Amino acid sequence: MKAIPLAQRAAIASVATACFLLVLKGYAAARTDSVAMLGSLADTGLDLFASLVTLWGVRVAAVPADDDHRFGHGKAEALAALFQVALITVSATAIGWQAVTRLIDGRHGAHAEYGIGVSLLALAVTSLLISYQRRVLAQTGSIAIRADNVHYQSDLLLNGSVIVALVLDQYLGIAGADPAFGVLIAAWLAWGAWGSAVAAIDQLMDKEWPEERRAQFLAIAARHPELRGIHDLRTRTSGARDFVQFHADVAPDMTIAEAHRVMEEVEDRLRAEFPGVEILIHPDPEGWVPHRRRKPDDRQAG
């Protein structure tokens, strides 16, 4: 039997967790009539749908490159992440509206013990899922799992807020505490959605690696004694895969076979430090000026 990739396992765990919490929170929301609990229920419902989209995204992203997609299918993860962002934004808007409405009419909930008990259980289950997702992220770097992890992190705050809101509203009699926390939850969700959207768009737009990582890559490549310089470095990320291409200057009298040997040695050194990165190097004779002008920010080495 073929092993299930780590990112897919994390997505399946996310779906299972959302199903479990959806049932519990549905019961608690019906018994408590709490807007904070209702917001938590709505968020979990969207979590389930978003987790299903994440599962689709990581499954498609894991499909090997083919004739129509030579660079693989990694951007499916970014698309899945953007879809999650849309769902989270809708959820935040709906919760915020409900909270403002409750603030105006001043209605109180009931049976706080159900909401508190369910929220405590949700905190424990969600913490386990987040811990597992972080281990998977450390090994895969999946942007879809990262987006999923972001809104499950927000669930920790959300469930804690539900507990505080119910205690203040029903046990301490502080008017407006429950809907006020509903507004805070909506704002937190919107902030998390913004961060996930930025990361997904960066991938879709092929944003360059962070400057520190680019500099580390250049430094390792430049260590080869037969490399005279590096220019036109381009980097990008697609799903869990990274791609790099650059031009390398070599001695003008070097044969094609010798230049090929040098390129292979440079690639071996880079792959040892950056495993899994797909590298494309174009050798140039030192001093050769390309027909197109080099960009002002081209990085030089050697």
C-alpha positions as CSV (number, residue, x, y, z in Angstrom):
1,M,0.0,0.0,0.0
2,K,1.3,3.4,-1.0
3,A,2.2,5.6,2.0
4,I,0.1,8.8,2.4
5,P,2.3,12.0,2.2
6,L,2.7,14.0,5.4
7,A,0.8,17.0,4.2
8,Q,-2.1,14.8,3.2
9,R,-2.1,13.2,6.6
10,A,-2.2,16.6,8.3
11,A,-5.1,17.6,6.1
12,I,-7.0,14.4,7.0
13,A,-6.4,15.0,10.7
14,S,-7.7,18.6,10.2
15,V,-10.9,17.3,8.6
16,A,-11.5,14.7,11.4
17,T,-10.9,17.4,14.1
18,A,-13.4,19.8,12.5
19,C,-16.1,17.1,12.2
20,F,-15.7,16.2,15.9
21,L,-15.8,19.9,17.1
22,L,-18.7,20.8,14.8
23,V,-21.0,18.3,16.5
24,L,-19.9,19.4,20.0
25,K,-20.2,23.1,19.3
26,G,-23.6,22.7,17.6
27,Y,-25.0,21.2,20.8
28,A,-23.4,23.9,23.0
29,A,-24.6,26.8,20.8
30,A,-28.1,25.5,20.9
31,R,-28.1,25.1,24.7
32,T,-26.3,28.4,25.6
33,D,-27.7,30.9,23.0
34,S,-24.2,32.6,23.2
35,V,-23.1,34.7,20.3
36,A,-19.5,33.9,21.1
37,M,-20.4,30.2,21.0
38,L,-22.3,30.7,17.8
39,G,-19.2,32.4,16.3
40,S,-17.1,29.5,17.4
41,L,-19.6,27.1,15.8
42,A,-19.6,29.1,12.5
43,D,-15.8,29.2,12.5
44,T,-15.6,25.4,13.0
45,G,-18.1,24.8,10.2
46,L,-15.9,26.9,7.9
47,D,-12.9,25.1,9.3
48,L,-14.4,21.8,8.0
49,F,-15.0,23.2,4.6
50,A,-11.6,24.8,4.4
51,S,-9.9,21.7,5.6
52,L,-11.6,19.7,2.8
53,V,-10.2,22.3,0.3
54,T,-6.8,22.0,2.0
55,L,-6.9,18.2,1.5
56,W,-7.7,18.7,-2.2
57,G,-4.9,21.3,-2.5
58,V,-2.2,19.1,-1.0
59,R,-3.4,16.1,-3.0
60,V,-3.2,18.0,-6.3
61,A,0.1,19.6,-5.3
62,A,1.6,16.2,-4.6
63,V,0.9,15.1,-8.2
64,P,4.3,14.8,-10.1
65,A,5.1,17.1,-12.9
66,D,3.6,16.1,-16.3
67,D,3.7,17.3,-19.9
68,D,1.2,20.0,-19.2
69,H,2.6,21.1,-15.8
70,R,6.4,20.9,-16.1
71,F,7.0,22.7,-12.8
72,G,4.6,20.4,-10.9
73,H,1.2,21.3,-9.3
74,G,2.5,23.0,-6.2
75,K,0.5,26.2,-6.7
76,A,-2.7,24.3,-6.0
77,E,-1.8,24.8,-2.4
78,A,-1.8,28.6,-2.8
79,L,-5.2,28.4,-4.5
80,A,-6.6,26.3,-1.7
81,A,-5.1,28.8,0.9
82,L,-6.9,31.7,-0.9
83,F,-10.1,29.9,-0.9
84,Q,-9.7,29.4,2.9
85,V,-9.1,33.1,3.2
86,A,-12.4,33.9,1.5
87,L,-14.2,31.6,3.9
88,I,-12.6,33.0,7.0
89,T,-13.4,36.5,5.8
90,V,-17.1,35.6,5.4
91,S,-17.1,34.0,8.8
92,A,-15.5,37.1,10.5
93,T,-18.1,39.4,8.9
94,A,-21.0,37.3,9.9
95,I,-19.8,36.9,13.5
96,G,-19.1,40.6,13.8
97,W,-22.6,41.5,12.5
98,Q,-24.2,39.0,15.0
99,A,-22.2,40.4,17.8
100,V,-23.1,44.0,17.1
101,T,-26.8,43.0,16.8
102,R,-26.6,41.3,20.3
103,L,-24.9,44.4,21.8
104,I,-27.9,46.5,20.6
105,D,-30.7,44.2,21.8
106,G,-28.9,43.3,25.1
107,R,-30.1,39.7,25.2
108,H,-28.3,37.2,27.6
109,G,-27.6,33.5,27.0
110,A,-28.1,30.5,29.4
111,H,-26.5,27.2,30.5
112,A,-22.9,28.5,30.4
113,E,-21.6,25.2,31.7
114,Y,-22.3,23.5,28.3
115,G,-20.4,26.1,26.4
116,I,-17.5,26.1,28.9
117,G,-17.2,22.3,28.9
118,V,-17.2,22.1,25.1
119,S,-14.7,24.9,24.7
120,L,-12.3,23.3,27.2
121,L,-12.5,20.0,25.2
122,A,-12.1,22.0,21.9
123,L,-8.9,23.7,23.4
124,A,-7.4,20.3,24.1
125,V,-8.2,18.7,20.7
126,T,-7.2,21.8,18.8
127,S,-3.8,22.0,20.6
128,L,-3.1,18.4,19.6
129,L,-3.9,19.1,16.0
130,I,-1.7,22.3,15.9
131,S,1.2,20.5,17.4
132,Y,0.9,17.8,14.7
133,Q,0.6,20.3,11.9
134,R,3.7,22.2,13.1
135,R,5.7,19.0,12.9
136,V,4.4,18.4,9.4
137,L,5.2,22.0,8.4
138,A,8.8,21.7,9.6
139,Q,9.3,18.8,7.2
140,T,7.2,19.9,4.2
141,G,6.7,23.7,4.3
142,S,3.2,23.3,2.8
143,I,1.5,26.7,2.4
144,A,-1.9,25.1,2.5
145,I,-1.2,23.4,5.8
146,R,0.3,26.6,7.1
147,A,-3.0,28.5,6.3
148,D,-4.9,25.7,8.0
149,N,-2.6,26.0,11.0
150,V,-3.2,29.7,11.2
151,H,-6.9,29.5,11.7
152,Y,-6.6,26.6,14.0
153,Q,-4.3,28.7,16.1
154,S,-7.0,31.4,16.1
155,D,-9.3,28.7,17.4
156,L,-7.3,28.5,20.6
157,L,-7.9,32.2,21.3
158,L,-11.5,31.8,20.1
159,N,-12.3,28.9,22.4
160,G,-10.6,30.7,25.3
161,S,-12.6,33.8,24.5
162,V,-15.8,31.9,24.6
163,I,-15.1,30.6,28.1
164,V,-14.3,34.1,29.3
165,A,-17.3,35.6,27.6
166,L,-19.7,33.0,29.1
167,V,-18.3,33.5,32.6
168,L,-18.5,37.3,32.4
169,D,-21.9,37.3,30.8
170,Q,-23.8,34.6,32.8
171,Y,-21.9,34.2,36.0
172,L,-20.7,37.7,36.7
173,G,-23.6,39.5,35.0
174,I,-21.5,41.9,33.0
175,A,-23.8,43.1,30.2
176,G,-22.4,43.0,26.7
177,A,-19.4,40.8,27.5
178,D,-20.5,38.0,25.3
179,P,-21.1,40.1,22.1
180,A,-18.0,42.2,22.8
181,F,-15.9,39.1,22.7
182,G,-17.7,38.1,19.5
183,V,-16.4,41.4,17.9
184,L,-12.8,40.6,19.1
185,I,-13.1,37.1,17.6
186,A,-14.2,38.5,14.3
187,A,-11.3,40.9,14.2
188,W,-8.8,38.2,15.0
189,L,-10.2,36.0,12.2
190,A,-9.9,38.9,9.7
191,W,-6.3,39.5,10.8
192,G,-5.4,35.8,10.3
193,A,-7.1,35.8,6.9
194,W,-4.9,38.8,5.8
195,G,-1.7,37.0,6.7
196,S,-2.6,33.8,4.9
197,A,-3.7,35.8,1.8
198,V,-0.4,37.6,1.7
199,A,1.6,34.3,1.8
200,A,-0.6,32.7,-0.9
201,I,-0.4,35.7,-3.2
202,D,3.4,35.8,-2.8
203,Q,3.6,32.2,-4.1
204,L,1.2,32.8,-7.0
205,M,3.3,35.9,-8.0
206,D,6.6,34.0,-7.7
207,K,8.0,36.3,-5.0
208,E,11.7,35.9,-4.4
209,W,13.1,34.1,-1.4
210,P,13.9,36.3,1.7
211,E,17.2,38.2,1.2
212,E,19.0,36.2,3.9
213,R,18.2,32.9,2.2
214,R,19.3,34.2,-1.2
215,A,22.6,35.5,0.3
216,Q,23.2,32.0,1.9
217,F,22.5,30.3,-1.4
218,L,24.9,32.7,-3.3
219,A,27.7,32.2,-0.7
220,I,27.6,28.4,-1.0
221,A,27.6,28.5,-4.8
222,A,30.5,31.0,-4.9
223,R,32.7,28.7,-2.9
224,H,33.6,26.6,-5.9
225,P,37.1,27.6,-6.9
226,E,36.4,27.5,-10.7
227,L,33.4,29.7,-10.5
228,R,34.3,33.3,-11.5
229,G,30.9,35.0,-10.7
230,I,27.1,34.6,-10.5
231,H,24.4,36.8,-11.9
232,D,20.7,36.7,-12.8
233,L,19.8,34.7,-9.7
234,R,16.0,33.9,-9.6
235,T,14.2,32.1,-6.9
236,R,10.6,31.1,-6.3
237,T,8.5,28.7,-4.3
238,S,5.6,26.6,-5.5
239,G,3.7,24.7,-2.7
240,A,6.4,22.7,-0.8
241,R,9.0,22.9,-3.7
242,D,11.6,25.6,-4.3
243,F,13.1,26.5,-7.7
244,V,16.3,28.4,-8.4
245,Q,18.1,29.4,-11.6
246,F,21.1,31.5,-12.2
247,H,24.0,32.2,-14.6
248,A,27.5,31.2,-13.6
249,D,30.7,32.7,-15.0
250,V,33.6,30.3,-15.8
251,A,37.0,30.7,-17.6
252,P,36.5,31.6,-21.3
253,D,38.8,28.8,-22.4
254,M,36.9,26.1,-20.5
255,T,35.5,23.3,-22.7
256,I,31.8,22.4,-22.6
257,A,32.6,19.1,-20.8
258,E,34.7,21.0,-18.1
259,A,31.9,23.6,-17.6
260,H,29.4,20.8,-17.3
261,R,31.5,19.2,-14.6
262,V,31.8,22.5,-12.7
263,M,28.0,23.0,-12.9
264,E,27.4,19.5,-11.5
265,E,29.8,20.1,-8.6
266,V,28.1,23.4,-7.8
267,E,24.7,21.7,-7.9
268,D,25.8,18.9,-5.6
269,R,27.1,21.4,-3.0
270,L,23.9,23.4,-3.2
271,R,21.6,20.4,-2.9
272,A,23.5,19.3,0.2
273,E,22.6,22.6,1.9
274,F,19.2,23.1,0.2
275,P,17.7,19.6,-0.2
276,G,14.7,19.3,-2.5
277,V,15.4,22.5,-4.4
278,E,15.3,22.3,-8.2
279,I,18.4,24.1,-9.6
280,L,19.0,25.2,-13.1
281,I,22.5,26.8,-13.9
282,H,23.5,28.4,-17.2
283,P,27.3,28.7,-17.7
284,D,28.7,31.9,-19.3
285,P,32.3,32.6,-20.3
286,E,33.7,35.2,-17.9
287,G,33.4,38.7,-19.4
288,W,30.6,37.9,-21.8
289,V,28.0,40.6,-22.0
290,P,24.5,39.2,-22.7
291,H,22.3,40.8,-25.4
292,R,19.8,41.9,-22.7
293,R,20.9,44.3,-20.0
294,R,21.4,42.8,-16.5
295,K,18.9,44.1,-14.0
296,P,20.4,46.7,-11.6
297,D,19.7,44.3,-8.6
298,D,21.4,41.3,-10.1
299,R,23.5,39.7,-7.4
300,Q,27.2,39.3,-8.1
301,A,29.6,36.7,-6.5
302,G,33.1,35.7,-7.0
